[in-house]
Amino acid sequence: MSESSGEDGKWLDAHYDPVAGLRTFTSCVALADLSGDGDGRLVVADLGGGGGGGSAAMKLKVYRGTALTSESVLLDLPCGLVSFFMDLHEPRVPAVAVASGPCVYVYKNLRPYFKFTLPGLDVNTLEQDVWQQAREGHIDPPALKEMLESVRKKADVPLSGRSLHFLSLDAEHLEDFVRLHKQQPIKRQTVITCVATLKKSTADEDGVSCLVIGTESGHLYVLDPEAFVVLAKMALPAAPTTMDVTGQFDVEFRITAACRNGNIYILRRDSDKAKYCVELSSHPVGLLRVGKNVVVGTVDRNLQGFTQKGKKLWKVVLPAPICTMATMDLPARGFQAVLVGLANCEVQLYRDKNLVSAIKTPNAVSAICFGRYGREDGTLVMTMKGGGLMVKILKRTAEFRERDTTPGPPAAQSVRLNVPKKTKLYVDQTLRERENGPAMHRAFQMDLVRLRLAAAQAYAKALECSLSPVSSGPGRSLKMNAVVQGLGPSFKLTLNVQNTAACRPVLKLAVSFAYDDALYRVRNPFMKIPMLVPGLVYPVQTLVECTSDKGISDIIKVFVLHEEQSTPLLTAHINMPVSEGSN
């Protein structure tokens, strides 16, 4: 056993077999104590094809430590595997259920114990009539094919597998197919897409559990663990691909199913039909429950968190497509997270939306399972797309701290504001606003109209009396600003005058000052301005001397006049600064 060469060094390399020849998925892998001695075993439903090929290569394999201890041949391609307690007998040894095609094979003590077959679906009556006519010789195979095509287009109930196979044949094989199958009864059978477990009456770890089966026809079946009869049947709008089950069947339970139409649905006790919950942006890859929230990975590289009611909490964009997902649960530490296997040969560990660990793998991961393996509670088992088997053990000293997380929003964002309590005055004002809302709104609108009127009147007066530093009269477009320089008692007053017209110059302008003779003395109280060329700024300067030593200041009014008009073109009020001293 060596220390992991990963970035964080939280894992120990326990075992790696690159030629194990395992072809499986996360839904077909489980860790279980099959002997009741506290020694966890790895149970794998191998899809075959890596070794001998064909149906003989599909096997149920059991690993103990690094050795393969048991193999059992599977009759059909497996789609799911779960371990569950089906009775209260001692010693407490779980059974293994393998879903293959339309059947569930139950193994107890690693031996075949029971086989449950899904109930048949309703057969189209028109399809039965057509095959009855073919059985009696009333129609030939080409006419049979034409009539079945018509039934498939018009009927609400889908055709059986036999009819669909018949429609896919060439013309030369139709007669042989009809002669071989026309005497057999028509059956329409669905297949299993996913399987899970549901506690029967208690939430204990070794409590009796029911099997929950999802089918291609869009139905969910809850099976009794002892008699293997259907306890409940629920319908979904589409075929479920993965699901999460929580609660107890006799008390209250909740089934969250991700379906092939890209939506997530919720079913509860005594509900025959699903309740619509979430419409995803892409098809789901995995669905897991972490605490009270649901984490979903989608094909478009998104990892999203939702509440039980379908409210979106967060979203993380991953660096590569998702291959598989699994839950990492450490009850002794109170730690729950999500393991995500990516196509870039990396397994990332997310706690909510924060990345807390990353593991490099030799190949892309096809299946992940975390739990008790052997005597170690924190064991991570991974199978590779090339058939390899890798086992890692979490260090007992490993800690997942906030410093390990990726940069995100500041911590202060999650701190609740210290909102003061509602005072009696606040409550009284709120009640007054509720009772007198229309009157207060009318008063506000009246005040707003008066304010607009006063502003319009002031603006009209400023334009009429030329009280603004900008003039836009006919034929003359002028602009002026003033600058005062100095500390006193002598100041330099500079007026920057500009002709803003497009092409017409302005002639015969003058500047006049109005001020208090007791406070100020202007060297040139009246000056003429030369011709103003459009676009240029002309500075007009004069000296202002403060004649008072009382430390007060006043306003100097500046008027820009035209020799042929008595009304000023521009007006400016200059607030003079207080003089700092005397000569």
Number of C-alpha atoms within 10 A of each C-alpha: 9 10 14 19 13 14 11 14 15 21 24 19 16 19 16 16 14 16 12 17 19 26 24 22 26 23 23 25 24 23 22 25 20 22 15 13 10 13 16 23 21 24 25 26 31 25 23 21 15 17 13 10 11 12 15 15 18 25 22 22 19 22 18 15 17 15 8 13 12 13 17 16 14 20 15 17 19 28 22 26 26 23 25 24 22 24 16 11 8 7 9 17 22 23 21 25 24 25 27 22 19 18 19 22 19 21 19 17 12 18 11 13 13 13 14 14 17 17 12 11 14 13 16 19 12 16 21 16 11 18 24 16 14 19 17 10 10 12 16 14 19 12 13 22 21 11 16 20 15 11 19 17 9 9 13 9 15 18 24 19 14 14 19 15 11 19 16 10 12 8 11 8 11 18 13 10 15 17 12 9 14 16 13 9 9 18 15 16 18 20 18 27 22 25 27 23 22 25 25 20 16 15 14 9 10 16 18 23 27 26 24 23 24 26 23 18 18 19 20 26 20 21 21 18 21 12 9 16 12 16 14 16 16 18 18 22 17 18 22 29 24 23 23 20 20 16 18 19 20 11 11 12 17 17 20 24 25 27 21 17 16 18 20 25 23 23 22 19 16 11 13 15 17 18 15 15 18 17 14 16 12 15 20 24 22 23 26 21 23 18 10 8 18 21 24 23 28 20 16 16 18 21 24 20 24 19 14 15 13 17 13 15 14 12 16 16 13 15 12 16 19 24 26 23 28 21 21 22 17 14 9 7 8 7 13 17 23 22 22 25 27 22 17 17 16 19 24 17 22 21 17 20 21 16 19 20 21 19 19 15 17 13 17 21 30 23 24 28 25 22 21 21 25 19 12 13 18 19 23 23 24 25 28 26 18 18 18 20 22 21 22 23 24 19 15 10 6 11 12 14 8 11 8 13 15 12 10 8 8 8 7 8 8 8 8 7 8 6 6 6 7 8 9 9 9 11 11 11 12 12 12 12 14 11 11 11 11 11 11 14 12 11 11 12 12 11 12 12 12 12 12 11 12 12 12 12 12 12 13 12 13 14 17 11 13 21 19 18 20 20 20 15 11 6 10 16 19 21 18 20 14 17 11 17 13 13 13 17 19 21 19 15 19 17 18 15 21 21 23 21 17 10 10 14 16 20 14 13 17 16 20 16 16 14 15 11 10 9 15 20 16 19 10 13 15 14 15 15 19 13 13 21 18 17 13 12 16 18 15 16 16 15 16 22 17 23 15 15 13 9 11 12 15 15 15 17 15 22 21 23 20 19 12 8 8 8 14 19 25 23 22 20 17 16 12 18 18 16 21 12 13 12 5
